[in-house]
Amino acid sequence: MSNLPSCGAEAVETKKVVCALFIIAVLGLISSFALYQTKQPQQTVVIYTSVDQVYSEPILKDFEKKTGIKVLAVYDVEATKTTGLVNRLIAEKSRPQADVFWSGEFVQTLLLKQEGVLSVYRSPAAGDIPAQYVDPDGYWTSLGARARVLLVNTKLVSPAEYPKSIFDLLGPAWSGDDIGMPYPLFGTSATQAAALYAALGADQARDYYVRLKSRGLWVVDGNSVVRDLVASGQLRVGFVDSDDGCKALRDGAPVAIIFPDQEEGGLGSLIIPNTLTLIANASHPREGQALIDYLLAREVEQQLVAVGWIQISLHENGANSSCADMSNIKYMYVRFPEIFAQFQPAMKDLSEIFIQ
């Protein structure tokens, strides 16, 4: 009997102490796990975008709210639209800082592809976007589009005087003081120049810009500056993007949007889509893919149409903007690779023409 364990008060107290220590240990583990969970880094994605911040930022904020992924955005300035960010992406190629690039045009995106900056990603959200707006190799996808248009001041220009073609601006009815153009070395103005080189041939396109420059036209920092000069009556006509024209109309300015060169045999109006790309060796590739999928969704495209950033839907049966009559618009038919091939020759010529 003396070898049996004690069942007295000491044994009971010992069990209580053991149980208490066990409970404390369990609570400590639970607390440590909860602390570990709270210290986990938030998912993030870094996007460089040349899309005006007033349009892109609300879309990116919506993505944050719906996914919980924090968006760190870097925006470009109007005067060097797209070009500045593209140069930065090329410089960062060996140690990329961005995960996604959202461009307001396409030529510089093709340059990034050539430079090996981009990664292949075929988004399931692009299933109904026409093939000509999707890179066959999978490096970029288009998101809606804008058009290059002429904007006229309706107090200074009667409907009978509206230019029907960009070539009308070389005629006697227009002086250099009437006409405004963004520097054709940046952004969509540069894209339009490359497109003219592709459509007309280098000699004829160069001659066009030489003749425009010789007339003493206003060359300014960006489409929005041209828009405001036309809206205020300081210029009679200017080269802008369709979103600039639509904004002027929404603001009540006395302006009209002209899609040029619509006559039979005419060049048509240049269509410039946004482009989305995933950056090669990105730090957050899954989050980048999720952001691209979100931005390519039909609903987001229609949001961008509604707020006025894009005017032309690329999704099947998508609604275009109602700010201008875009029914039966004739678009310039020049393939993107052909435009890209003419970009450097055009920039070399235009640097000589416009930079003294």
C-alpha positions as MATLAB code, in Angstrom:
seq = 'MSNLPSCGAEAVETKKVVCALFIIAVLGLISSFALYQTKQPQQTVVIYTSVDQVYSEPILKDFEKKTGIKVLAVYDVEATKTTGLVNRLIAEKSRPQADVFWSGEFVQTLLLKQEGVLSVYRSPAAGDIPAQYVDPDGYWTSLGARARVLLVNTKLVSPAEYPKSIFDLLGPAWSGDDIGMPYPLFGTSATQAAALYAALGADQARDYYVRLKSRGLWVVDGNSVVRDLVASGQLRVGFVDSDDGCKALRDGAPVAIIFPDQEEGGLGSLIIPNTLTLIANASHPREGQALIDYLLAREVEQQLVAVGWIQISLHENGANSSCADMSNIKYMYVRFPEIFAQFQPAMKDLSEIFIQ';
ca = [
       0.000    0.000    0.000;
       2.885    2.386    0.744;
       4.059    2.240   -2.948;
       0.773    3.625   -4.399;
       0.710    7.274   -5.536;
      -0.773    9.820   -3.161;
      -4.273   11.048   -3.821;
      -4.188   13.710   -1.165;
      -4.307   17.505   -1.279;
      -0.758   17.897   -2.669;
      -1.606   15.883   -5.808;
      -4.714   17.966   -6.428;
      -2.762   21.204   -6.132;
      -0.086   19.916   -8.503;
      -2.692   19.091  -11.152;
      -4.147   22.586  -10.845;
      -0.745   24.152  -11.394;
      -0.076   21.932  -14.441;
      -3.470   22.780  -15.950;
      -2.919   26.480  -15.371;
       0.487   26.359  -17.043;
      -1.004   24.437  -19.984;
      -3.762   27.030  -20.445;
      -1.230   29.863  -20.287;
       0.918   28.128  -22.882;
      -2.055   27.635  -25.236;
      -3.139   31.244  -24.841;
       0.418   32.334  -25.565;
       0.487   30.304  -28.767;
      -2.852   31.772  -29.865;
      -1.635   35.290  -29.106;
       1.634   34.687  -30.975;
      -0.261   33.343  -34.016;
      -2.586   36.350  -34.005;
       0.403   38.697  -33.778;
       2.087   36.827  -36.655;
      -1.048   37.187  -38.742;
      -1.244   40.946  -38.153;
       2.415   41.393  -39.052;
       2.043   39.717  -42.450;
       2.852   42.263  -45.198;
      -0.129   43.584  -47.153;
      -0.308   42.490  -50.783;
       0.855   45.309  -53.028;
       1.202   46.054  -56.716;
       3.240   48.850  -58.311;
       1.885   50.447  -61.477;
       3.448   53.082  -63.705;
       0.834   54.914  -65.769;
       0.751   57.760  -68.262;
      -3.052   57.908  -67.970;
      -4.145   61.217  -66.418;
      -4.299   60.802  -62.646;
      -7.783   62.278  -62.449;
      -9.029   59.304  -64.486;
      -6.745   56.469  -63.383;
      -6.564   57.049  -59.641;
     -10.280   56.408  -58.871;
     -10.141   53.154  -60.868;
      -7.066   52.023  -58.948;
      -8.718   52.931  -55.631;
     -11.729   50.798  -56.567;
      -9.376   47.880  -57.240;
      -7.869   48.325  -53.782;
     -11.283   48.265  -52.116;
     -12.468   45.204  -54.009;
      -9.317   43.104  -53.679;
      -7.477   44.356  -50.610;
      -4.325   44.729  -52.744;
      -2.563   48.030  -52.101;
      -1.783   49.954  -55.293;
       1.363   52.070  -55.447;
       1.040   54.271  -58.529;
       3.613   56.410  -60.325;
       2.156   58.976  -62.739;
       3.758   60.886  -65.610;
       3.577   64.583  -66.407;
       1.687   66.052  -69.351;
       4.659   67.468  -71.238;
       6.509   64.137  -71.509;
       3.524   61.781  -71.503;
       4.560   58.126  -71.606;
       8.143   58.857  -72.688;
       9.401   59.604  -69.177;
       7.991   56.418  -67.685;
       9.210   54.320  -70.597;
      12.745   55.605  -70.126;
      12.469   54.800  -66.435;
      11.259   51.259  -67.121;
      14.163   50.663  -69.497;
      16.633   52.039  -66.950;
      15.172   49.750  -64.266;
      15.157   46.672  -66.490;
      17.753   44.759  -64.422;
      15.986   45.611  -61.153;
      12.371   46.418  -62.033;
      10.387   48.513  -59.581;
       7.041   48.346  -61.421;
       4.770   45.349  -61.845;
       2.357   46.818  -64.416;
       2.542   49.551  -67.048;
      -0.696   51.229  -68.143;
      -0.002   53.445  -71.129;
      -2.241   55.924  -72.888;
      -0.807   54.839  -76.258;
       0.924   51.890  -77.946;
       4.163   52.853  -79.737;
       6.212   53.151  -76.572;
       4.768   49.830  -75.410;
       6.148   48.174  -78.537;
       9.500   49.766  -77.718;
       9.388   48.166  -74.243;
       8.658   44.818  -75.851;
      11.665   45.243  -78.149;
      13.855   46.178  -75.173;
      12.870   43.002  -73.287;
      11.157   44.898  -70.473;
       7.818   43.077  -70.716;
       6.555   39.660  -69.665;
       4.006   37.520  -71.491;
       0.556   37.562  -69.928;
      -2.649   36.626  -71.752;
      -5.520   37.902  -69.659;
      -8.806   35.961  -69.700;
     -10.577   39.345  -69.559;
      -9.415   40.110  -73.121;
     -11.329   37.272  -74.772;
     -13.622   39.504  -76.852;
     -11.121   42.248  -77.745;
     -10.339   42.182  -81.506;
      -7.081   40.499  -82.454;
      -5.502   43.652  -83.902;
      -5.601   45.202  -80.431;
      -3.839   42.297  -78.708;
      -0.168   41.454  -79.150;
       0.037   38.071  -80.920;
       2.997   37.193  -78.690;
       1.046   38.027  -75.533;
       3.139   40.959  -74.295;
       0.419   43.642  -74.295;
      -3.336   44.093  -74.498;
      -5.364   47.169  -75.450;
      -7.799   48.858  -73.098;
     -10.285   51.113  -74.878;
      -9.147   53.815  -77.286;
      -9.066   57.501  -78.074;
      -8.804   59.208  -81.448;
      -6.599   61.992  -82.773;
      -8.954   64.800  -83.724;
      -9.042   68.480  -84.577;
     -10.667   70.867  -82.123;
     -12.090   74.154  -83.449;
     -13.407   77.209  -81.666;
     -16.968   77.667  -82.901;
     -16.981   81.408  -82.169;
     -14.035   81.908  -84.485;
     -14.713   79.233  -87.099;
     -18.036   78.753  -88.876;
     -19.206   75.241  -89.847;
     -18.527   76.068  -93.493;
     -14.902   76.801  -92.564;
     -14.258   73.635  -90.543;
     -11.157   71.814  -91.796;
     -12.087   68.443  -93.203;
      -8.514   67.191  -93.331;
      -5.282   67.804  -91.472;
      -3.920   68.873  -94.865;
      -6.465   71.709  -95.060;
      -4.381   73.471  -92.388;
      -1.685   74.031  -95.004;
      -4.127   76.065  -97.128;
      -4.541   79.866  -97.325;
      -7.554   79.861  -94.988;
      -5.299   79.088  -92.028;
      -2.296   80.977  -90.709;
       0.248   79.675  -88.220;
      -1.274   81.853  -85.493;
      -4.526   79.920  -85.924;
      -3.092   76.449  -85.246;
      -1.804   74.668  -82.144;
       0.026   71.355  -81.824;
       1.588   69.497  -78.884;
       5.291   68.817  -79.332;
       5.322   65.914  -81.828;
       8.197   64.257  -79.970;
       6.072   63.084  -77.048;
       2.918   61.123  -76.300;
       0.099   60.711  -78.768;
       1.377   63.604  -80.891;
       4.519   61.555  -81.567;
       2.398   58.481  -82.240;
       0.413   60.450  -84.814;
       3.633   61.547  -86.507;
       4.870   57.955  -86.754;
       1.477   56.905  -88.142;
       1.697   59.590  -90.850;
       5.185   58.388  -91.746;
       3.799   54.856  -92.085;
       0.737   55.916  -94.080;
       2.275   58.553  -96.361;
       5.911   57.561  -96.596;
       8.772   59.406  -94.933;
       9.245   62.085  -97.616;
       5.629   63.219  -97.776;
       5.154   63.084  -93.998;
       8.332   65.057  -93.352;
       7.253   67.658  -95.904;
       3.920   68.015  -94.093;
       5.599   68.838  -90.792;
       8.140   71.149  -92.442;
       5.317   73.132  -94.038;
       3.346   73.288  -90.787;
       6.385   74.503  -88.871;
       7.196   77.101  -91.534;
       3.747   78.617  -91.049;
       4.686   79.480  -87.459;
       2.099   77.336  -85.698;
       2.034   77.215  -81.893;
       3.916   74.186  -80.536;
       3.129   73.702  -76.836;
       3.499   71.299  -73.919;
       0.712   68.777  -74.299;
      -2.782   68.208  -75.619;
      -4.479   69.876  -72.660;
      -2.627   73.121  -73.366;
      -3.799   73.076  -76.998;
      -7.346   72.334  -75.799;
      -7.367   75.286  -73.416;
      -5.942   77.660  -76.024;
      -8.668   76.698  -78.500;
     -11.388   76.838  -75.841;
     -10.304   80.338  -74.776;
     -10.174   81.608  -78.352;
      -6.417   82.138  -78.472;
      -6.302   79.534  -81.248;
      -8.874   78.707  -83.909;
      -7.922   75.046  -84.268;
      -5.643   72.491  -82.641;
      -4.497   68.874  -82.722;
      -5.730   67.020  -79.614;
      -6.973   63.639  -78.439;
     -10.693   62.945  -78.349;
     -10.724   62.970  -74.518;
      -9.453   66.568  -74.552;
     -12.175   67.592  -76.965;
     -14.848   65.862  -74.914;
     -13.667   67.542  -71.714;
     -13.857   70.948  -73.365;
     -17.418   70.193  -74.424;
     -18.371   69.032  -70.916;
     -16.920   72.259  -69.543;
     -19.194   74.254  -71.849;
     -16.443   75.627  -74.086;
     -17.431   76.882  -77.571;
     -15.717   74.067  -79.450;
     -16.458   71.329  -81.967;
     -14.672   68.005  -82.445;
     -13.706   67.069  -86.007;
     -12.659   63.572  -87.047;
     -10.465   64.509  -90.007;
      -9.878   62.897  -93.384;
     -13.198   61.089  -93.637;
     -13.706   61.656  -97.354;
     -13.366   58.854  -99.863;
      -9.683   58.103 -100.288;
      -8.833   60.037  -97.117;
      -6.486   58.712  -94.450;
      -9.130   58.481  -91.752;
      -8.696   59.327  -88.069;
      -5.937   57.653  -86.085;
      -7.194   55.445  -83.254;
      -4.875   55.166  -80.264;
      -5.674   52.465  -77.707;
      -4.435   52.314  -74.131;
      -2.135   49.351  -73.520;
      -1.590   47.172  -70.455;
       1.521   45.124  -69.829;
       3.109   42.993  -67.133;
       6.738   43.848  -66.382;
       9.340   41.082  -66.695;
      10.748   39.862  -63.367;
       8.159   41.905  -61.470;
       8.214   41.635  -57.673;
       4.449   41.038  -57.493;
       3.478   39.131  -60.661;
       0.252   37.608  -59.311;
      -0.992   40.935  -58.035;
       0.036   42.480  -61.361;
      -1.984   39.902  -63.270;
      -4.972   40.528  -60.993;
      -4.758   44.266  -61.680;
      -4.528   43.737  -65.446;
      -7.553   41.421  -65.353;
      -9.489   44.044  -63.405;
      -8.600   46.916  -65.728;
      -9.489   44.901  -68.838;
     -12.977   44.044  -67.575;
     -15.843   45.402  -69.680;
     -17.270   47.197  -66.624;
     -14.053   49.137  -66.060;
     -13.803   50.048  -69.735;
     -17.331   51.460  -69.562;
     -16.354   53.380  -66.415;
     -13.500   54.958  -68.341;
     -15.882   55.823  -71.171;
     -18.322   57.375  -68.700;
     -15.687   59.583  -67.011;
     -14.293   60.678  -70.373;
     -10.850   59.110  -70.571;
     -11.613   56.859  -73.533;
     -14.264   57.341  -76.190;
     -14.064   54.077  -78.125;
     -14.910   50.694  -76.620;
     -12.908   47.691  -77.799;
     -15.050   45.050  -76.128;
     -17.638   43.383  -78.327;
     -20.867   45.439  -78.314;
     -19.311   47.966  -75.924;
     -20.794   51.475  -75.883;
     -18.780   54.384  -77.276;
     -18.820   57.859  -75.778;
     -21.778   60.070  -76.636;
     -19.789   63.318  -76.526;
     -19.214   63.253  -80.285;
     -20.825   61.526  -83.212;
     -18.693   58.444  -83.773;
     -21.112   56.601  -86.000;
     -19.479   55.513  -89.251;
     -16.110   57.021  -88.359;
     -13.405   56.019  -90.828;
     -10.284   54.954  -88.951;
      -6.753   55.204  -90.305;
      -5.739   51.696  -91.325;
      -2.084   51.325  -90.455;
      -0.837   48.321  -88.498;
       0.820   48.973  -85.167;
       4.137   47.317  -86.140;
       4.291   49.541  -89.248;
       3.802   52.634  -87.090;
       6.436   51.430  -84.635;
       8.906   50.827  -87.472;
       8.583   54.493  -88.476;
       8.801   55.922  -84.971;
      12.565   56.453  -84.760;
      12.896   57.871  -88.307;
      10.007   60.232  -87.584;
      11.499   61.377  -84.257;
      14.866   62.016  -85.899;
      13.282   64.204  -88.562;
      10.978   66.043  -86.162;
      13.842   66.759  -83.763;
      15.605   68.529  -86.617;
      12.424   70.360  -87.654;
      11.128   71.499  -84.258;
      14.270   71.796  -82.101;
      16.555   74.542  -83.315;
];
